[in-house]
């Protein structure tokens, strides 16, 4: 049972990384489809969530490839830097979406 939870040898590790990418990619596609039905502030809110999902999907995809030493990256200049940048950008878009949500329906103080 401990082998199942060992990060380096567990068969769950790559599958969970792929699942993370697929979930965020699906969320991105759902947001793209949903934005067709709205306009104005709601559409701009959905756009911010779309960008959040896109960068999370990119970060998860880079996570799957690890440090990238198999195809030219080094331990010092690895894909993990790009993964971290994707997650940071996604966090910014998430905060912007939260801020947009606060002002989405002006005057609704309840």
GROMACS elastic network, one bead per residue, 0.5 to 0.9 nm:
[ bonds ]
;  ai    aj funct       b0    kb
    1     4     6  0.53389   500
    1     5     6  0.71238   500
    2     5     6  0.53127   500
    2     6     6  0.62814   500
    3     6     6  0.50040   500
    3     7     6  0.83667   500
    3     9     6  0.67173   500
    3    10     6  0.60190   500
    4     7     6  0.80580   500
    4     9     6  0.75593   500
    4    11     6  0.70226   500
    4    12     6  0.71177   500
    4    13     6  0.89773   500
    5     8     6  0.88265   500
    5     9     6  0.82125   500
    5    10     6  0.60103   500
    5    11     6  0.89950   500
    5    12     6  0.80010   500
    5    13     6  0.85639   500
    6     9     6  0.56666   500
    6    10     6  0.54157   500
    6    13     6  0.86968   500
    7    10     6  0.56339   500
    7    11     6  0.87567   500
    7    12     6  0.84119   500
    7    13     6  0.63143   500
    8    11     6  0.89163   500
    8    13     6  0.78049   500
    9    12     6  0.86952   500
    9    13     6  0.79187   500
   10    13     6  0.56568   500
   10    14     6  0.82528   500
   11    14     6  0.65487   500
   11    15     6  0.70501   500
   12    15     6  0.51662   500
   12    16     6  0.58572   500
   12    17     6  0.84906   500
   13    16     6  0.54001   500
   13    17     6  0.63653   500
   13    18     6  0.88382   500
   13    64     6  0.89792   500
   14    17     6  0.50761   500
   14    18     6  0.62417   500
   14    19     6  0.85703   500
   14    64     6  0.66161   500
   15    18     6  0.51292   500
   15    19     6  0.60636   500
   15    20     6  0.85897   500
   16    20     6  0.60769   500
   16    21     6  0.86375   500
   17    20     6  0.51497   500
   17    21     6  0.64284   500
   17    22     6  0.87463   500
   17    60     6  0.64855   500
   17    61     6  0.75251   500
   17    63     6  0.68810   500
   17    64     6  0.55463   500
   18    21     6  0.51304   500
   18    22     6  0.61620   500
   18    23     6  0.86353   500
   18    60     6  0.75989   500
   18    61     6  0.72971   500
   18    64     6  0.67484   500
   19    22     6  0.50137   500
   19    23     6  0.60730   500
   19    24     6  0.86696   500
   19    60     6  0.89575   500
   20    23     6  0.52628   500
   20    24     6  0.63845   500
   20    25     6  0.85391   500
   20    56     6  0.88037   500
   20    57     6  0.74727   500
   20    60     6  0.61638   500
   20    61     6  0.83143   500
   21    24     6  0.54024   500
   21    25     6  0.59908   500
   21    26     6  0.84971   500
   21    56     6  0.77063   500
   21    58     6  0.74373   500
   21    59     6  0.80308   500
   21    61     6  0.56861   500
   21    63     6  0.89466   500
   21    64     6  0.84947   500
   22    25     6  0.50123   500
   22    26     6  0.59561   500
   22    27     6  0.85051   500
   22    57     6  0.74054   500
   22    60     6  0.87929   500
   22    61     6  0.89550   500
   23    26     6  0.51278   500
   23    27     6  0.62054   500
   23    28     6  0.86597   500
   23    57     6  0.78607   500
   24    28     6  0.61315   500
   24    29     6  0.86570   500
   24    52     6  0.89913   500
   24    53     6  0.53792   500
   24    54     6  0.69832   500
   24    55     6  0.86754   500
   24    56     6  0.62817   500
   24    58     6  0.87240   500
   24    60     6  0.82343   500
   25    28     6  0.50268   500
   25    29     6  0.63172   500
   25    30     6  0.86801   500
   25    53     6  0.68620   500
   25    54     6  0.66853   500
   25    56     6  0.83113   500
   25    57     6  0.54724   500
   25    58     6  0.85458   500
   26    29     6  0.50871   500
   26    30     6  0.61475   500
   26    31     6  0.85913   500
   26    53     6  0.86500   500
   26    57     6  0.89908   500
   27    30     6  0.50517   500
   27    31     6  0.61369   500
   27    32     6  0.85962   500
   27    50     6  0.77039   500
   27    53     6  0.62447   500
   27    54     6  0.84101   500
   28    31     6  0.51570   500
   28    32     6  0.62343   500
   28    33     6  0.87315   500
   28    49     6  0.80235   500
   28    50     6  0.52639   500
   28    51     6  0.76875   500
   28    52     6  0.82379   500
   28    53     6  0.51491   500
   28    54     6  0.57987   500
   28    57     6  0.81880   500
   29    32     6  0.50198   500
   29    33     6  0.62470   500
   29    34     6  0.85588   500
   29    50     6  0.80987   500
   29    53     6  0.89503   500
   30    33     6  0.51206   500
   30    34     6  0.60200   500
   30    35     6  0.86190   500
   30    50     6  0.85963   500
   31    35     6  0.60588   500
   31    36     6  0.89676   500
   31    46     6  0.63660   500
   31    47     6  0.75811   500
   31    49     6  0.72927   500
   31    50     6  0.55671   500
   31    53     6  0.85522   500
   32    35     6  0.54398   500
   32    36     6  0.72031   500
   32    46     6  0.81694   500
   32    47     6  0.79597   500
   32    50     6  0.68072   500
   33    36     6  0.58621   500
   33    37     6  0.79326   500
   34    37     6  0.57933   500
   34    38     6  0.73660   500
   34    43     6  0.86770   500
   34    46     6  0.78288   500
   35    38     6  0.54852   500
   35    39     6  0.75430   500
   35    42     6  0.82767   500
   35    43     6  0.56000   500
   35    44     6  0.85622   500
   35    46     6  0.62264   500
   35    47     6  0.73131   500
   36    39     6  0.78728   500
   36    43     6  0.81431   500
   37    43     6  0.83184   500
   38    41     6  0.85953   500
   38    42     6  0.62451   500
   38    43     6  0.53315   500
   38    46     6  0.87926   500
   39    42     6  0.60117   500
   39    44     6  0.76585   500
   40    43     6  0.54464   500
   40    44     6  0.64688   500
   40    45     6  0.88086   500
   41    44     6  0.50815   500
   41    45     6  0.61339   500
   41    46     6  0.86230   500
   41   100     6  0.80156   500
   41   101     6  0.89429   500
   41   103     6  0.87347   500
   41   104     6  0.60981   500
   41   105     6  0.85919   500
   42    45     6  0.50275   500
   42    46     6  0.62267   500
   42    47     6  0.85829   500
   42   100     6  0.89220   500
   42   101     6  0.85969   500
   42   104     6  0.69064   500
   43    46     6  0.50146   500
   43    47     6  0.60807   500
   43    48     6  0.87120   500
   44    48     6  0.63472   500
   44    49     6  0.87366   500
   44    97     6  0.86032   500
   44   100     6  0.81958   500
   45    48     6  0.52537   500
   45    49     6  0.64532   500
   45    50     6  0.86607   500
   45    96     6  0.85805   500
   45    97     6  0.57291   500
   45    98     6  0.85030   500
   45   100     6  0.61270   500
   45   101     6  0.68851   500
   45   104     6  0.79433   500
   46    49     6  0.50007   500
   46    50     6  0.60077   500
   46    51     6  0.86546   500
   46    97     6  0.79649   500
   47    51     6  0.62892   500
   47    52     6  0.85986   500
   47    97     6  0.85405   500
   48    51     6  0.51815   500
   48    52     6  0.62409   500
   48    53     6  0.87297   500
   48    93     6  0.57430   500
   48    94     6  0.70810   500
   48    96     6  0.69816   500
   48    97     6  0.54158   500
   48   100     6  0.86745   500
   49    53     6  0.61774   500
   49    54     6  0.85354   500
   49    90     6  0.89913   500
   49    93     6  0.69775   500
   49    94     6  0.65960   500
   49    96     6  0.88924   500
   49    97     6  0.62584   500
   50    53     6  0.51476   500
   50    54     6  0.60917   500
   50    55     6  0.87001   500
   50    93     6  0.88610   500
   51    55     6  0.61808   500
   51    56     6  0.84530   500
   51    89     6  0.89085   500
   51    90     6  0.70347   500
   51    93     6  0.65522   500
   51    94     6  0.85098   500
   52    55     6  0.54562   500
   52    56     6  0.61655   500
   52    57     6  0.86276   500
   52    87     6  0.87979   500
   52    89     6  0.76900   500
   52    91     6  0.70715   500
   52    92     6  0.80195   500
   52    93     6  0.52831   500
   52    94     6  0.58075   500
   52    97     6  0.86066   500
   53    56     6  0.50439   500
   53    57     6  0.60519   500
   53    58     6  0.85958   500
   53    90     6  0.72202   500
   53    94     6  0.89538   500
   54    57     6  0.51211   500
   54    58     6  0.62424   500
   54    59     6  0.86300   500
   54    90     6  0.78354   500
   55    59     6  0.60383   500
   55    60     6  0.84719   500
   55    86     6  0.53019   500
   55    87     6  0.65941   500
   55    88     6  0.87728   500
   55    89     6  0.68363   500
   55    90     6  0.52085   500
   55    91     6  0.89386   500
   55    93     6  0.89824   500
   56    59     6  0.50153   500
   56    60     6  0.60748   500
   56    61     6  0.85339   500
   56    83     6  0.89407   500
   56    86     6  0.66112   500
   56    87     6  0.60024   500
   56    89     6  0.86836   500
   56    90     6  0.59438   500
   56    91     6  0.87687   500
   57    60     6  0.50520   500
   57    61     6  0.60961   500
   57    62     6  0.86023   500
   57    86     6  0.87326   500
   58    61     6  0.50444   500
   58    62     6  0.61880   500
   58    63     6  0.84862   500
   58    83     6  0.74882   500
   58    86     6  0.66469   500
   58    87     6  0.85487   500
   59    62     6  0.51234   500
   59    63     6  0.60711   500
   59    64     6  0.87622   500
   59    80     6  0.88472   500
   59    82     6  0.74939   500
   59    84     6  0.71329   500
   59    85     6  0.79973   500
   59    86     6  0.51613   500
   59    87     6  0.59560   500
   59    90     6  0.88195   500
   60    64     6  0.64061   500
   60    83     6  0.73748   500
   60    86     6  0.88643   500
   60    87     6  0.87409   500
   61    64     6  0.51842   500
   61    65     6  0.68845   500
   61    83     6  0.83123   500
   62    65     6  0.52605   500
   62    66     6  0.65563   500
   62    67     6  0.83192   500
   62    68     6  0.84984   500
   62    79     6  0.64144   500
   62    80     6  0.72202   500
   62    82     6  0.74368   500
   62    83     6  0.56058   500
   63    66     6  0.51452   500
   63    67     6  0.79688   500
   63    79     6  0.78780   500
   63    80     6  0.70405   500
   63    83     6  0.63908   500
   65    68     6  0.57798   500
   65    69     6  0.89768   500
   65    70     6  0.87384   500
   65    79     6  0.76175   500
   65    80     6  0.89281   500
   66    69     6  0.81178   500
   66    78     6  0.81882   500
   66    79     6  0.66186   500
   66    80     6  0.66404   500
   67    70     6  0.82171   500
   67    73     6  0.70649   500
   67    74     6  0.74328   500
   67    75     6  0.66196   500
   67    77     6  0.83500   500
   67    80     6  0.54675   500
   67    81     6  0.85558   500
   68    71     6  0.57723   500
   68    72     6  0.67113   500
   68    73     6  0.51686   500
   68    74     6  0.72401   500
   68    75     6  0.83113   500
   68    78     6  0.59467   500
   68    79     6  0.55349   500
   68    80     6  0.81057   500
   69    72     6  0.54384   500
   69    74     6  0.53474   500
   69    75     6  0.69815   500
   69    78     6  0.71621   500
   69    79     6  0.84997   500
   70    73     6  0.72936   500
   70    74     6  0.89378   500
   72    78     6  0.89392   500
   73    76     6  0.81667   500
   73    77     6  0.59624   500
   73    78     6  0.52458   500
   73    79     6  0.71247   500
   74    77     6  0.50424   500
   74    78     6  0.54074   500
   74    79     6  0.87011   500
   75    78     6  0.53548   500
   75    79     6  0.87951   500
   75    80     6  0.89979   500
   77    80     6  0.82425   500
   77    81     6  0.73103   500
   78    81     6  0.59589   500
   78    82     6  0.76322   500
   79    82     6  0.51628   500
   79    83     6  0.61875   500
   79    84     6  0.86731   500
   80    84     6  0.61236   500
   80    85     6  0.85475   500
   81    84     6  0.51878   500
   81    85     6  0.62651   500
   81    86     6  0.87037   500
   82    86     6  0.61291   500
   82    87     6  0.86252   500
   83    86     6  0.51260   500
   83    87     6  0.63205   500
   83    88     6  0.86870   500
   84    87     6  0.51156   500
   84    88     6  0.61642   500
   84    89     6  0.86413   500
   85    88     6  0.50362   500
   85    89     6  0.61326   500
   85    90     6  0.84758   500
   86    89     6  0.51830   500
   86    90     6  0.60650   500
   86    91     6  0.85620   500
   87    91     6  0.61199   500
   87    92     6  0.87228   500
   88    91     6  0.50015   500
   88    92     6  0.63865   500
   88    93     6  0.88230   500
   89    92     6  0.50947   500
   89    93     6  0.63968   500
   89    94     6  0.86420   500
   90    93     6  0.51432   500
   90    94     6  0.61347   500
   90    95     6  0.86834   500
   91    95     6  0.62142   500
   91    96     6  0.85894   500
   92    95     6  0.51545   500
   92    96     6  0.61851   500
   92    97     6  0.85823   500
   93    97     6  0.60441   500
   93    98     6  0.85542   500
   94    97     6  0.50295   500
   94    98     6  0.62083   500
   94    99     6  0.86265   500
   95    98     6  0.50087   500
   95    99     6  0.61712   500
   95   100     6  0.85292   500
   96    99     6  0.50030   500
   96   100     6  0.60529   500
   96   101     6  0.85367   500
   97   101     6  0.60913   500
   97   102     6  0.87156   500
   98   101     6  0.50128   500
   98   102     6  0.64930   500
   99   102     6  0.52108   500
   99   103     6  0.68771   500
   99   104     6  0.87565   500
  100   103     6  0.53103   500
  100   104     6  0.58753   500
  101   105     6  0.78132   500
  102   105     6  0.75031   500
  102   106     6  0.82581   500
  103   106     6  0.55962   500
  103   107     6  0.87376   500
  105   108     6  0.59895   500
  106   109     6  0.79504   500
  107   110     6  0.87872   500
